[in-house]
Amino acid sequence: MMRPSRSTLVASTTVLVAILTGAFVFRAAPQTPSGMGTASRFSLDGPFAYSVEYLGITCGHMTLQSRLEDFRGRPAYHVVMTARNSKFFNKIYRADGRIESWVDPETMTTIAYESDITEKGERKIRRYDVDGEKGVITANKYGEVSTIPYDGGPALDPLAFVYRGRRLADGEGTRFSLNLMTDKGVIETESQVGERKKFRTYDGKRELQRVQPLTEDGEMFSKKGEFIYWIDPGPARTLYRLDFKLGFGRLLAKLQGPASEPADRRTEDERSQPVVDD
């Protein structure tokens, strides 16, 4: 369990990235609901800008974007999340991070997943490549390579989990099942669609739908606590809020509108560069 500390207070944006890298792969159990085409199985939108609050104080900023593009000679959904501390907090503790996810649109399986976090000039990269045919996930964590057995079934990482969940969420009281696969194995989860509630948003007061992933042990993304995301219940299923209620406090990301710049694009050559300290 993470304890309150000065670093936690001033590096909360990177903590949010770290939470999402605590569990790297999800396995989606449900089938596509009838009447939903391939394009509607995954939310494609952005880039969107979010503010990040810790204990009610704005401490950083986040961008999210998803798109369909070519990856290693095949089509893939590509989700990019970038996060950084605010200018004020960077003067005290410089921190930023990025998570990227690539998903096969036919099998709804993650092809690759990467987190890249820099704190005080120290860069830490975790990469995961999924090979369904060989039944193995190759993990490169901070330069150390290991392999994890993989049964070859449909699997989605944390970012893709939220984007897929936005499409699976139905009316209040409905549920959909997802299995969370971590470095140590699979954890059964179930997402519950809750009530609608009105929030003040960047584009006025809106009614949003609550979606909450659940686990038997109360642990989500390797942390004890509660994770809820709020979406527009309309066709766009826009992601307005991500709310992490944890033992050391509350992290809340709120949509601020379209981002002024698209999320970071990197070529395959750039992605394969060795890890170096800034």
N, C-alpha and C positions, 0 to 999 in steps of 0.2 A: 504494500500500500504506500502510495506516495505521500510524504509528509509536507506540511506547509513550510516554505522556506523563502528566502529572498529571491532565489532563482525562479521559484514557482511564480512569485508575484510579478516579476518583470519579464519573464519569458513565456507567458501564457500562450501566445500564439503558436510557438513551437511545441508546447505541451499538447495542444490540439492536434498537431500533425503526428506527434508521438503516439497519442491515443489511437489514431487510425492505423498506425503501423504495428500496433500490438498484436493484431490478428490479421494475417495477410490474405487469406483465401476463404471465400464463402462457397458453399455448394447449394445451388437453388433446386428445391424439390418440386415446386408446382409447375404444371404445364401452362402454356400460354392460353389465357381464357379465349373461348370461342369468339370469333368475330374480330379478333385483334390481329392485324397484319404484322409482318416482320418489323416495319418501321416503328410501330407503336409498342414494341416490346422493350424499348430502351429510350430514355429521355435524351433528346439532343437539343441543347440550348446553350446560351451564354455567348460571350463571357459575361459573368455577373460579378459584381463587387459586394463583399460582405464586411461589416464591422465585427470585430471580435471583442467581447466584454468578459472580464474576469471580476467576479464579485461586484458587478455593476459598473466597473470602470472600463472604458474603452482602452484596450491595450495594444490592438493590432488590427490588421486588415487581411482579407482573404479573397481570392478569386476562384471561381469555378467555371469550367467550360467542358462541354462534351460535343464530340463531332464524329462523323464517319470518314475514315481516311484509309490510305494504303499503309500497311505495316508488314514488312518483310515479304512483300509480294502477294499479300492477301488483304481483303477488306477487314477492318476492325473498328469497333467503337473505341474512341480514345477520350478518356476523362483526365483532365488536368486540374489539380488543386495547388495553388501557391499561397503561402502564408508568411507574414512578416510582422515584426513588432512595429509599433508606431515610431515616428522619429524621436519622440521624447524618450521612450523606453529604450530605443537603440543606443542612446547616449550612455545609458547605464549598463545595458546587457544586450549586445547585438545578436539577433537571432532571426533566421528565416528558414523556410523549408518549402519543398515541393513534393507532391505525390503524383505519379502518373500510372494509369491503368489502360491496358489494351484488352479488348474482349472480342471473341469470335461471334459475329452476329447470327450465325446459323445454329451453333451449338450452345450459345450463351455461356461460354467457358473463357476464363481469363487466359490470355496468351502470355502476358508479361505484366509485371507490377514492380514499381520502383519508388522508394522514398529517398530523398536527398535533403538532409538537414545540416545547417551550419550554425554553430554556436561559438561566439567569440573567436572566429577564424578557424575553428576545427570543423572540417567537413566529414559527415558520416553518411555513407550510402548503403542502402540495402536493396538488392535486386533479386527478383524471383522470375524464373522462366519455367513455363509449364509445358511438359511433353506428354500428351495423353497417350500416344502410341507406345511409348516406353514405360509409361506409368510412373513418372518421376517428376518432381519439382526440384530444379537446381537453384539453391539459395546462395547468394554471395552477400554475406553480411560483414561489412567493414573490411573487405578484402579476404575473408575466410570463406571458402566454398564448401558446401555440404549438399547432400541430396535427401529428399523427403519422399517416401512412398506416396503414390497418388493413384486412386482407383480408376481414373479416366472418366468419371462422370462429370456432368455439368458443374462448373465451379466459378464463383465470382469473388473478387477481392472486395475490401471494405467500400471503396468508392463506387464500384459497380453495384454493390449490394444496395446502396441508397438509391441509385438511379434506376435499378430494376424494381426496387420496392415501390417507388413512386408510381410505376405502371401497374403493379399488382394490387395496390391498395384500392379497396372498393368502399362500400358504404360503412357507416358506423356499426360497430359490433362484429364485423367480419375479421377473419384472420387468414394469414398465409404462412406456410412453413418454409424455413430456411435452415440449413445446417452450416454452422460456423467452423471452418477448419483452421486450426492454429498450428504452430510449430510442433505442438504436442498431441495433435489429433483433432477429431471432429467433436463439436459441441452442438447439440440440438437446440435450435432456437425457433421461436414463433413470433411473428409480428402481429400486433393487434391494432386495428384501425379504431380510433376513438372518436370522441365527440368533435363537433366543429365549434370554433371559438373565434371571436372577433379580436383582431390585433390592429394597432396603429402601425402602418407600414410606410415605406417611402412613397407609395402611390395612393395613400389614403387608408381609411379603415377597411379591412377586408376580413372575410370569414375564411379561416384556414382549417384544414383537416389534420388531426393528430395521428401520427403513426409511431408506435413504440415497439421496437424489437425486445423480446424477452428471452431470458435463459433461466434454467433451473437453479443455478447457483447465484443468480443476481450479478454475474460478471459479464461485462460487455466491452469488447476491444481491450481485453486484458486488465480492465479496471473494475473494481466493485462500484456500483452506482447505477444510474439511470440515464438512458439515452433516448431522446424523443426528437423526431423531426416533424415539421409542420409544412404542409403543401397546399397549394391552391387546388380545391377539389374539381376544378374545371378541366377541360381537355388538355391544357398545357401542363398541368401538374407541377407548376413552378415551385421550386424549393425556396421557402421564405425564411425558415429558422432551423438551426441545429442546436439542440440544447443538451449539454452534458452536465448532469448533477452528480458530482463525485465526492469522495471523502474529504478532499482538500479544498472544495469550493465548487462554484458553478462557472462553466464556460458556455457562452452563448454567442452564436454567430447569426447576424441578422442581415437580410438582403438590403442593399442600399441602391440597387438599380444596375443598369448596364455598366460594365467596366469600361474605362476610357481606352484601355489597350487589351488586345486578346491575351489569353493565357500563353505562357511561354511555349514556343515551338522549338524542338531540337531535332536535329538529324540523327540518323542511326549512328553515324561516325561520332557525333558529339556524345551520344549516350554511352558509347563503348569506351570513352576515355578513362584512363586509370584515375583512382581517387588520389587527390593531392590536397594538402592543407592550404587554405587561402592565406 
